[in-house]
């Protein structure tokens, strides 16, 4: 039996969990063989239906919000779709980006796996904006095609928009792909990093979400997920990350 999902917040209308990396939110056409989903596990754990209102990629850990009734699901989904949620992510990337900056790069729409799109439809690029701040940088003894070492950085990211795979696609566009990203990253680097640190997951974590609770005069909810074990252990595996990791854990 899997361990119970960690509940970060709960009230009469919604519940938020700390999604572990590797867990799908719901069944998709591309993962028909999978039998474990956050929707199913949380429903069984609390004994009532739950309704996902946003996405986290399978490899991403952190804050995942569900509604406990259909009206709240509709209202929260609109809040997410209309940019009414402040999000803070952490990622480890290749290279040393500037200390802070913004990626303003439109992304072609990618439909959900379960969403049918008329093949004749034109999926035009949609505005997408992501801000970042560099928290730490390091140089690892991992040779690449040009250099005997590889530079990496720990970033804090705040996406203004919510396009599918936005952070992963934006960081690839900026030539700073996320470590462990099998789709938008570098396979050779992912394997070398795993051999060096023992970490074999996508290093993307949703650390915090802030939004107005879906009720009359609703207060702002600030829901935080602690660092996953994989992120926390990087402070030991990569000494130059140690101080930043300690700061994120306090």
CORBEL-V899941 format. One record per pair of residues at least 24 apart in sequence whose ideal C-beta (glycine too) atoms are under 6 Angstrom apart, sorted by the first residue. I is the first residue (numbers start at 1). GAP is how many residues later the second one is. D is the distance in whole Angstrom. If there is no record, write none. Layout:
i=I gap=GAP d=D
i=I gap=GAP d=D
//
This chain:
i=4 gap=41 d=6
i=5 gap=36 d=6
i=5 gap=37 d=6
i=8 gap=215 d=5
i=9 gap=214 d=5
i=13 gap=55 d=6
i=13 gap=59 d=4
i=13 gap=201 d=6
i=14 gap=53 d=5
i=14 gap=58 d=6
i=15 gap=51 d=5
i=16 gap=47 d=6
i=16 gap=49 d=5
i=16 gap=207 d=5
i=17 gap=47 d=5
i=18 gap=207 d=4
i=19 gap=37 d=6
i=19 gap=42 d=6
i=19 gap=45 d=4
i=20 gap=41 d=6
i=21 gap=38 d=6
i=21 gap=40 d=4
i=21 gap=180 d=5
i=24 gap=34 d=5
i=25 gap=27 d=5
i=28 gap=85 d=4
i=29 gap=84 d=5
i=30 gap=83 d=5
i=53 gap=24 d=5
i=53 gap=27 d=6
i=54 gap=26 d=5
i=59 gap=143 d=3
i=60 gap=144 d=5
i=61 gap=144 d=5
i=61 gap=167 d=4
i=62 gap=143 d=5
i=62 gap=144 d=3
i=62 gap=163 d=4
i=63 gap=143 d=5
i=63 gap=146 d=5
i=63 gap=160 d=5
i=63 gap=162 d=5
i=72 gap=142 d=5
i=75 gap=139 d=4
i=76 gap=138 d=6
i=79 gap=132 d=6
i=84 gap=127 d=6
i=85 gap=124 d=6
i=85 gap=126 d=4
i=86 gap=124 d=4
i=87 gap=72 d=6
i=87 gap=122 d=6
i=88 gap=70 d=6
i=88 gap=119 d=5
i=88 gap=120 d=4
i=89 gap=68 d=4
i=89 gap=78 d=6
i=89 gap=117 d=5
i=90 gap=66 d=6
i=90 gap=115 d=5
i=90 gap=117 d=5
i=91 gap=64 d=5
i=91 gap=87 d=5
i=91 gap=112 d=6
i=91 gap=113 d=5
i=92 gap=60 d=6
i=92 gap=62 d=6
i=92 gap=87 d=5
i=92 gap=111 d=4
i=93 gap=60 d=6
i=93 gap=62 d=6
i=93 gap=78 d=6
i=93 gap=83 d=4
i=93 gap=85 d=6
i=94 gap=82 d=6
i=94 gap=83 d=6
i=95 gap=56 d=5
i=95 gap=81 d=5
i=96 gap=41 d=5
i=96 gap=55 d=5
i=96 gap=57 d=5
i=97 gap=37 d=6
i=97 gap=56 d=6
i=97 gap=79 d=5
i=99 gap=35 d=5
i=100 gap=33 d=5
i=101 gap=31 d=6
i=102 gap=29 d=5
i=103 gap=27 d=5
i=103 gap=67 d=4
i=103 gap=71 d=6
i=104 gap=25 d=5
i=105 gap=68 d=5
i=107 gap=56 d=5
i=107 gap=62 d=6
i=110 gap=54 d=4
i=126 gap=37 d=6
i=128 gap=33 d=5
i=128 gap=35 d=5
i=128 gap=38 d=5
i=129 gap=31 d=4
i=129 gap=32 d=6
i=130 gap=27 d=6
i=130 gap=29 d=5
i=130 gap=37 d=6
i=130 gap=40 d=5
i=131 gap=27 d=5
i=132 gap=25 d=5
i=135 gap=109 d=4
i=136 gap=105 d=5
i=136 gap=108 d=4
i=138 gap=100 d=5
i=138 gap=102 d=4
i=138 gap=103 d=6
i=142 gap=50 d=5
i=142 gap=54 d=6
i=154 gap=87 d=6
i=154 gap=90 d=6
i=178 gap=25 d=6
i=178 gap=26 d=6
i=179 gap=24 d=5
i=197 gap=40 d=4
i=199 gap=31 d=5
i=201 gap=29 d=5
i=205 gap=26 d=6
//
